[in-house]
Amino acid sequence: MNFKNKTPNRSYARARAGAMRGCARLGAALAAALAFGAGAARAQGAPSSSDFAAQYAVAASSAARLDAVMAAIRSAQPSQISWLAPAFGSEQEPSIRAWILRAAARLDAPAEIPLFERGLNDPSAWVRLAAVECLGKAGGAQAASDLAAALAQEENPGVRASAAYWLGRTGGPAAAAALGQALGQDGNPNVRIQAARSLEAIGGSAARGALRRARNDPDPRVRQAAGGS
């Protein structure tokens, strides 16, 4: 896989918080527009308020498209979410692509793994972050393999830290091996810290061996996470 990096490096928590703030700003801008235009839209034969796919298709702005996506997610109805995955490839706004992935995960995360794999190669780190989250929630051997590849190849450390977190939730020998390699070799201490925490959660002889070696890490925070002083 060819994982790209187009945004400044930052931690997973800050990356996701920034994405959430961006979506919130779009939602706030949309509220006034919807209040003003709802009556005129109905008079002109616009899609009904429950036809989110049609709303998305005719939306004139990214804010309106985001509103259709979020409304479909809130509906929690498979019939209102299934149209989102095909829309991923043509959507231009990164924050909306990220929410499309999360909507697909709500629909049937294991079945949507190919879509999440596409998200791992997205030019936006926000989308790659969402793809990692969705793969972690999907679980299973293929998702674990994709997360291990992201941990090894992704350039953005916030996305790598997220992959390390979800590998800890996935568990298993393959996850422990990937985390052990990251703990020993990753150049970002925040990623190594998360790898140590995930190895602690997984347990087992391989995890304990990697944690022992990390007690000589040059960063004191990594040593502490690995159980050292």
C-alpha positions as a printed Julia matrix, in Angstrom:
229×3 Matrix{Float64}:
   0.0     0.0    0.0
   1.13    3.56  -0.7
   0.19    5.64   2.3
   0.33    9.37   1.68
   0.91   12.36   3.92
  -0.56   15.75   3.07
  -1.08   17.34   6.51
   1.21   18.44   9.36
   2.22   15.75  11.83
   0.21   15.67  15.04
  -1.12   13.21  17.59
  -4.14   11.03  16.89
  -6.24   12.87  19.46
  -5.44   16.3   18.02
  -5.96   15.08  14.47
  -9.4    13.71  15.18
 -10.35   16.76  17.27
  -9.42   19.01  14.38
 -11.52   16.99  11.99
 -14.48   17.16  14.37
 -14.15   20.94  14.66
 -14.13   21.23  10.88
 -17.34   19.22  10.63
 -18.91   21.29  13.38
 -18.17   24.52  11.54
 -19.72   23.15   8.37
 -22.78   22.03  10.3
 -23.22   25.44  11.9
 -23.0    27.19   8.55
 -25.51   24.78   7.11
 -28.17   25.31   9.77
 -28.93   28.9    8.72
 -28.96   27.98   5.04
 -31.4    25.14   5.6
 -33.73   27.3    7.68
 -33.85   29.92   4.94
 -34.19   27.58   1.97
 -36.39   24.74   3.19
 -39.71   26.27   2.16
 -38.53   27.31  -1.29
 -36.95   23.91  -1.89
 -40.21   22.11  -1.1
 -42.1    24.44  -3.42
 -39.7    23.59  -6.25
 -40.12   19.85  -5.82
 -36.87   19.19  -3.91
 -36.3    15.71  -2.4
 -38.23   14.86   0.74
 -36.54   15.34   4.11
 -35.98   11.58   4.45
 -34.47   11.02   0.98
 -30.87   11.68   1.96
 -29.35   10.15  -1.18
 -31.33   12.53  -3.37
 -30.47   15.46  -1.1
 -26.79   14.64  -1.5
 -27.1    14.31  -5.26
 -28.63   17.77  -5.72
 -26.66   19.56  -2.99
 -25.1    22.79  -4.21
 -22.43   23.05  -1.51
 -20.16   20.87   0.61
 -22.12   21.95   3.69
 -25.33   20.61   2.18
 -23.64   17.36   1.19
 -22.29   16.97   4.71
 -25.76   17.53   6.12
 -27.18   14.75   3.92
 -24.42   12.37   5.01
 -24.86   13.17   8.71
 -28.65   12.86   8.46
 -28.25    9.43   6.85
 -25.94    8.36   9.67
 -28.33    9.61  12.33
 -31.19    7.69  10.73
 -29.38    4.42  11.53
 -31.36    2.78   8.71
 -29.41    0.56   6.28
 -31.58    1.74   3.4
 -30.52    5.33   4.11
 -26.79    4.51   4.46
 -26.12    2.06   1.64
 -25.77    4.83  -0.98
 -22.82    6.39   0.83
 -20.1     3.91  -0.13
 -20.53    4.49  -3.89
 -20.34    8.25  -3.25
 -16.89    7.99  -1.64
 -14.91    8.03  -4.89
 -16.49   11.19  -6.28
 -16.67   13.25  -3.06
 -14.18   16.14  -3.08
 -14.36   17.26   0.56
 -12.04   15.24   2.86
 -14.18   15.65   5.98
 -17.19   14.27   4.1
 -15.17   11.32   2.78
 -14.17   10.55   6.36
 -17.8    10.56   7.49
 -18.78    8.37   4.56
 -16.32    5.76   5.82
 -17.74    5.96   9.32
 -21.27    5.59   7.95
 -20.22    2.48   6.02
 -18.77    1.07   9.23
 -22.14    1.47  10.9
 -23.83   -0.34   8.07
 -21.64   -3.46   7.98
 -18.01   -2.84   8.88
 -16.57   -6.3    7.94
 -18.22   -6.17   4.53
 -16.87   -2.69   3.83
 -13.18   -3.5    4.41
 -12.34   -2.93   0.71
 -13.74    0.6    1.04
 -11.7     1.24   4.18
  -8.61    0.0    2.35
  -9.26    2.64  -0.31
  -9.45    5.18   2.51
  -5.96    4.19   3.68
  -4.55    5.56   0.42
  -6.56    8.79   0.48
  -4.53   12.01   0.06
  -6.04   13.41   3.28
  -4.78   12.27   6.67
  -8.26   12.93   8.11
  -9.67   10.29   5.78
  -6.85    7.85   6.5
  -7.47    8.38  10.21
 -11.14    7.46   9.72
 -10.16    4.41   7.64
  -7.92    3.13  10.43
 -10.71    3.62  12.96
 -13.19    1.76  10.77
 -10.79   -1.13  10.19
 -10.23   -1.39  13.92
 -13.95   -1.6   14.53
 -14.38   -4.15  11.73
 -11.85   -6.51  13.29
 -10.7    -9.8   11.82
  -7.51  -11.01  10.16
  -7.71   -8.79   7.05
  -8.35   -5.65   9.09
  -5.43   -6.51  11.38
  -3.17   -6.99   8.35
  -4.22   -3.6    6.94
  -3.62   -1.91  10.29
  -0.18   -3.49  10.55
   0.66   -2.19   7.08
  -0.55    1.28   8.04
   1.53    1.22  11.2
   4.64    0.33   9.17
   4.13    2.53   6.1
   1.95    5.55   6.99
   3.92    8.82   7.14
   1.61   10.73   9.48
   2.39    9.79  13.12
  -1.14   10.56  14.3
  -2.51    7.96  11.91
   0.22    5.5   12.94
  -0.64    6.01  16.6
  -4.28    5.27  15.82
  -3.26    2.09  13.98
  -1.24    1.05  17.04
  -4.24    1.66  19.28
  -6.6    -0.43  17.15
  -4.07   -3.23  16.79
  -4.13   -3.44  20.56
  -7.88   -3.91  20.4
  -7.55   -6.48  17.59
  -4.96   -8.6   19.39
  -3.28  -11.76  18.17
   0.3   -12.7   17.23
   0.36  -10.65  14.01
  -0.74   -7.51  15.87
   1.85   -8.12  18.59
   4.59   -8.53  15.98
   3.67   -5.29  14.21
   3.48   -3.4   17.48
   6.8    -4.8   18.65
   8.47   -3.61  15.47
   6.93   -0.14  15.85
   7.97    0.04  19.49
  11.56   -0.68  18.53
  11.82    1.31  15.31
   9.21    4.06  14.94
  10.79    7.5   14.96
   7.92    9.21  16.81
   7.8     8.71  20.59
   4.01    9.11  20.73
   3.64    6.16  18.36
   6.06    4.1   20.46
   4.12    4.98  23.61
   0.86    3.79  22.06
   2.57    0.65  20.77
   3.77   -0.1   24.3
   0.3     0.4   25.75
  -1.25   -1.84  23.11
   1.35   -4.55  23.72
   0.58   -4.38  27.42
  -3.09   -4.92  26.59
  -2.35   -7.88  24.29
   0.04   -9.63  26.66
   1.92  -12.82  25.89
   5.62  -13.64  25.66
   6.27  -11.69  22.44
   4.67   -8.57  23.87
   6.59   -8.86  27.13
   9.86   -9.28  25.26
   9.25   -6.16  23.17
   8.33   -4.19  26.29
  11.51   -5.29  28.07
  13.63   -4.1   25.17
  11.8    -0.76  25.13
  12.89   -0.05  28.7
  16.13    1.18  27.13
  14.3     3.63  24.85
  15.9     7.1   24.72
  12.56    8.75  25.58
  11.64    8.5   29.28
   7.92    8.49  28.45
   8.37    5.41  26.28
  10.39    3.7   29.0
   7.63    4.43  31.49
   4.93    3.1   29.14
   7.02   -0.05  28.7
   7.1    -0.6   32.43
  10.54    0.83  33.07
  11.7     3.84  35.05
